Amino acid sequence: MIKLNLQVNGAPKQVVCEKDESLANVLRENLGITSVKVGCGTGQCGSCSIIVDDKLVRSCSMKMSRVSNGANIITTEGIGNPGNLHPIQMAWIAHGGAQCGFCTPGFIVSTYALLKANPSPTRDDVRDWFQKYRNACRCTGYKPLVDAVMDAAAVMRGEKTMDDLAFKIPDDGRIWGTKYPRPTSVAKVTGTLDYGADLGIKMPQGTLKLALVQAEVSHAKILSIDTSEAEAMPGVEKVVTHKDIKGKNRITGLITFPSNKGDGWDRPILCDEKVFQYGDAIAIVCADTDKNAKAAAAKVKVELERLPEYMSAQAAMADDAIEIHPGTPNVYYEQKIAKGAETAPIFDSADVVVEGDYFTTRQPHMPIEPDVGFAYLDDDGKLCIHSKSIGLHLHLFMIAPGLGVDPENVVMVQNPAGGTFGYKFSPTMEALIGAACLATGKPVFLLYDYYQQQTYTGKRSPQNTSVRLAASKDGKLLAMETDWTVDHGPYSEFGDLLTLRGAQFIGAGYNIDNIRGNGRTVCTNHAWGAAFRGYGGPEAEFPSEVLMDELAEKLGMDPLELRYKNLYREGSTTPTGQDPEVYSLPEMCDMIRPKYEEAKKNAAANSTDAVKRGVGVAVGVYGAGLDGPDTAEVDFVLNADGTVTVLTCWHDHGQGADMGVLGTAHEALLPLGLSPDQIKLVLNDTRVCPNGGPAGGSRSQVVIGNAIINGAEQLMNAMRKDDGSFRTYQEMVDENLELTYHGKWSAPANDCDENGQGSPFSNYMYGVCMAEVAVDIATGATTVEKVTFVADVGKVNNFLVVDGQLYGGIAQSIGLALSENFEDIKKHSTLKGAGFPYIKQIPDDIELMYVESPRPDGSHGASGTGEIPVCVPHPAIINAIYNACGVRIRELPALPEKVLAGLKG
């Protein structure tokens, strides 16, 4: 142990700690300074950035033995607080720099250090600084952060004022369609918002720390589990195995379709008979400290019999492959699409036919905050589980039978989440912490390290897709044939629904009267398939959008003009046979056309023998909602002080649930004349909040938004007097009128039939993207120099939130196109190893344009937003690479060695 005297944010502090403890943990746990976030834990993300003796450091990788006695330390708390914001914090709010907000305190401190060193930075200076110090953001696409730094610097130089940055409510009192800051923004920029790990530090004394015993192979029979040595280790309360779980010890996948050949009960909470993937949980050590729990976990002995490991769909479909789940074939779901006439005769007589085989990879979500949660038994005997879940009611019913607890005795709460991007659509640790809590009767806390985050959470399911297109010589699409195979890992949850997306979105955006295709879901031993932003859209639209470019080349047509000729117009139908709700794609292409023509000229003029430049375009469509009559519920309560409380589960990945609810409710309640701060939000706690449904498929703004409008109308109808004015709270009480109103809405949609035909979504979102790239001929490295994106997401609730969603989605799609992967479990187990895009990998030049077509069934005319920016840029980038250097990449990501091999070929 060592003792140090420190100056922390100007105050003297004394700490006694282990010399090999990290500075981040000492600040967090010894001193309670929880603005210092620990993400990767290896110095690769910068969320733990602080200033030590005037130097910017990543405190997670700085041991206390390296900290000098008397060191002067500055954290976010020393820069500004909620009552006294620093210009950097105000600028972050003004530009929507804090989305999930987990990385924000580290960026605030890093910016403070930058502006002390360089009060007048250029945008390139800012980008160089964040690259050098590894400040990583998964949400924002970085551009809003650079905008914020530039404005903060201007305020600090006296060229702007804080008032210039502050939002001002328009004279009409409306915040809908403005840049009103998110309700959580101040807490995020000051580091005062508690995420799961912060709340874990503040749990009661006696809370047990958990460590998992996990499989280090991908497929095996379990012969024995010996916990005796671990149970004798210091501080160990209990080692929980499958024998301690009173229920079915399975998480149900809630099978969507009767034709699924599995039963959905295929994922163990704790493995009992078999290991199905690397990282599967076999036991949980419950101990007094994290250190003791991990030491004991290493002493649990598991005897295994190795089985063949099927790490791809092709391996699992081989004739000699055994069934991964005995009794269920490895190909456990098949999906057809049949629209219009038989396609074979059309292909036989078509003027032009093109075809290709494509692969989209196992993309990791890579939130900066690793998975975290805790559980306890409350005074009513209910099991309370707090986590990053984005589907609280959904997960409750998925895990309760496995734990052996009646659903009414389970409470699920979402902690502020440092990004999920879809992986938390699946329960990850919820059943584990629930099992540990029930087995010990004590509160428990579990925090994954980043290796566990990468190896033991779901990934985007890889997809092999073959597409054929038939066209007339003037470019009219006549028919399409498709075949797609989804590698969904070992667990079936939502795999059938994901495979349906191939039928819904391959070729989406174009009027194709005649389609035939087959898709299948395959069980493998690689990482389980989880929802990821776009959920099937990026996998489906990549092949058809690249093949459209190949068709254009064969026809001798411009790629944009070929698309324009075939876009949805009146009389067109989607691949499912549904009429689009709006026909904005031609207008969107018209908006981008002059920029496209200019970009082609610039690419030709600026290409050299060493660096070739090119331009690519793509069109994308995605549904806003879960298939069919998707439903949400909301409660409105009139309070004694005249304010209104809105209660629902609008879950937050970091995308802006708080602003989604506030903006929608404020607009709906506009006749009452309430200011935004008179609308109180109670979100994401199943004890008190109605079921809004999970946050997936960009459904929340549409489905929960309409439920909010319905609840608001009921409340106002009850308050409205005969003369059109509104009753006060006291008048409502005096007249014995209800004070609580229950809003509900179901989408006017229906499920697809066995041929993929139907009207699955009431609302869609549309995107047209242009990418401008530079390819280094010597190395094959591709740089995206500019992205131009035209979006139609209906009427925009809040431009800070929607802009942020587009910027961030574009950045993730760039990663999907060029670098991100989780194929090699060991190599891809870190942010850097998995190809995480830092700021210099994302262009600063991103231009957003909107067509705001009001949706007939949207909330206040709004559709969804979050999925479309991930569906479109990656094919545009791949098309731009071909335009630049003639190399066609059909398997993602387009790593430099793949492009270089194409150049040499």
Disulfide bonds with the S-S distance in Angstrom:
none
